[in-house]
Amino acid sequence: MNYWLFKSEPFKFSFDDLKKKGKAGTQWDGVRNYAARNNMRAMKVGDLGFFYHSNEGLNIVGIA
C-alpha cells in the first residue's frame, strides 16, 4: 500500500466536495504538473491519500 498527498484549493474542490461524491469518487482533472500526473497514474485502489487545502493552513483535513 502506498500513501499519497493531495492538495486542492477549497474554493475549487474541497474535502467536503470529495465526501459528497461518496465511494464512487470523481475524476481529478486539471493537473498540469507532470510529476503529479505520473504519480496519480501510479495510484492503485486501496492506497491512502492525505488531503489538505492549499492556502488555508498546513493541516491534513481528511483521508481519501
Residue frames relative to the residue before (quaternion, step in Angstrom):
aa qw qx qy qz dx dy dz
M 1.0000 0.0000 0.0000 0.0000 0.00 0.00 0.00
N 0.2128 -0.7641 0.5991 0.1091 3.55 -1.06 0.85
Y 0.2878 -0.7268 0.5979 0.1774 3.52 -1.31 0.38
W 0.1184 -0.8050 0.5812 0.0136 3.56 -0.96 0.94
L 0.2722 -0.7355 0.5960 0.1723 3.53 -1.25 0.49
F 0.1010 -0.7940 0.5992 0.0178 3.56 -0.74 1.14
K 0.0240 -0.7791 0.6251 0.0407 3.55 -1.06 0.68
S 0.0592 0.7752 -0.6264 0.0569 3.50 -1.14 0.70
E 0.4772 -0.6175 0.5276 0.3355 3.52 -1.13 0.60
P 0.4834 -0.7119 0.4171 0.2924 3.62 -0.67 1.02
F 0.6352 0.5236 -0.3535 0.4444 3.62 1.09 -0.46
K 0.6654 0.4648 -0.3086 0.4959 3.61 1.24 -0.30
F 0.7577 -0.1837 0.1636 0.6045 3.56 0.88 -1.01
S 0.1321 -0.8274 0.5450 0.0289 3.55 -0.32 1.28
F 0.6579 -0.4719 0.3881 0.4402 3.55 -1.30 0.11
D 0.6039 0.5455 -0.3547 0.4603 3.61 1.08 -0.64
D 0.6148 0.5286 -0.3453 0.4726 3.60 1.05 -0.70
L 0.6470 0.5173 -0.3125 0.4649 3.58 0.99 -0.85
K 0.6450 0.5176 -0.3225 0.4604 3.60 0.94 -0.84
K 0.6383 0.5373 -0.3295 0.4420 3.60 1.01 -0.77
K 0.6233 0.5444 -0.3384 0.4479 3.61 1.15 -0.56
G 0.3275 -0.7849 0.4752 0.2257 3.58 1.22 -0.41
K 0.8056 -0.2842 0.2116 0.4748 3.53 -1.28 -0.42
A 0.5864 0.5881 -0.3744 0.4125 3.59 1.12 -0.56
G 0.2636 -0.7963 0.5043 0.2051 3.57 1.15 -0.60
T 0.2934 -0.7285 0.5831 0.2076 3.52 -1.26 -0.46
Q 0.5573 -0.5830 0.4632 0.3674 3.54 -1.22 0.38
W 0.2642 -0.7385 0.5993 0.1599 3.56 -0.94 0.89
D 0.0519 0.8265 -0.5558 0.0727 3.57 -0.33 1.20
G 0.6667 0.5182 -0.3640 0.3930 3.54 -1.26 0.10
V 0.4350 0.6820 -0.4746 0.3471 3.58 1.24 0.30
R 0.1565 -0.8234 0.5427 0.0547 3.57 -0.59 1.16
N 0.6129 0.5520 -0.3472 0.4462 3.58 1.19 -0.42
Y 0.4416 -0.7340 0.4488 0.2548 3.59 -0.62 1.13
A 0.6380 0.5183 -0.3396 0.4572 3.60 0.97 -0.77
A 0.6492 0.5051 -0.3158 0.4729 3.61 0.96 -0.85
R 0.6435 0.5243 -0.3225 0.4550 3.57 0.95 -0.87
N 0.6774 0.4873 -0.2965 0.4645 3.58 0.90 -0.90
N 0.6252 0.5206 -0.3381 0.4730 3.59 1.04 -0.69
M 0.6517 0.5089 -0.3231 0.4603 3.59 0.95 -0.79
R 0.6381 0.5181 -0.3242 0.4683 3.58 1.06 -0.68
A 0.6615 0.5122 -0.3012 0.4575 3.58 1.16 -0.58
M 0.5056 0.6679 -0.4219 0.3468 3.59 1.23 -0.25
K 0.1721 -0.7686 0.6110 0.0794 3.50 -1.19 0.71
V 0.6103 -0.5248 0.4337 0.4049 3.55 -1.23 0.47
G 0.7465 0.3581 -0.2893 0.4803 3.55 -0.89 0.97
D 0.5362 0.5878 -0.4181 0.4383 3.60 1.23 -0.25
L 0.3521 -0.7327 0.5426 0.2117 3.57 -1.15 0.60
G 0.1240 -0.7836 0.6053 0.0651 3.52 -1.11 0.74
F 0.2652 -0.7328 0.6072 0.1550 3.53 -1.01 0.87
F 0.2054 -0.8128 0.5432 0.0451 3.54 -0.70 1.17
Y 0.0749 0.7895 -0.6082 0.0339 3.57 -0.88 0.90
H 0.4394 -0.6798 0.5282 0.2565 3.54 -1.24 0.55
S 0.3264 -0.7372 0.5542 0.2070 3.56 -0.58 1.10
N 0.8083 0.2604 -0.2317 0.4745 3.54 -1.20 0.67
E 0.7312 0.3443 -0.2423 0.5367 3.61 1.21 0.25
G 0.8044 -0.2172 0.1183 0.5401 3.57 0.64 1.02
L 0.4751 -0.6875 0.4902 0.2478 3.50 -1.34 0.12
N 0.5529 0.6468 -0.3832 0.3594 3.60 1.21 0.08
I 0.5219 -0.5887 0.5203 0.3323 3.53 -1.29 0.54
V 0.2363 -0.7965 0.5437 0.1189 3.58 -0.87 0.97
G 0.8177 -0.0687 0.0427 0.5699 3.57 1.23 -0.24
I 0.3611 -0.6940 0.5789 0.2298 3.54 -1.35 0.21
A 0.1385 -0.8009 0.5811 0.0418 3.55 -0.83 1.04
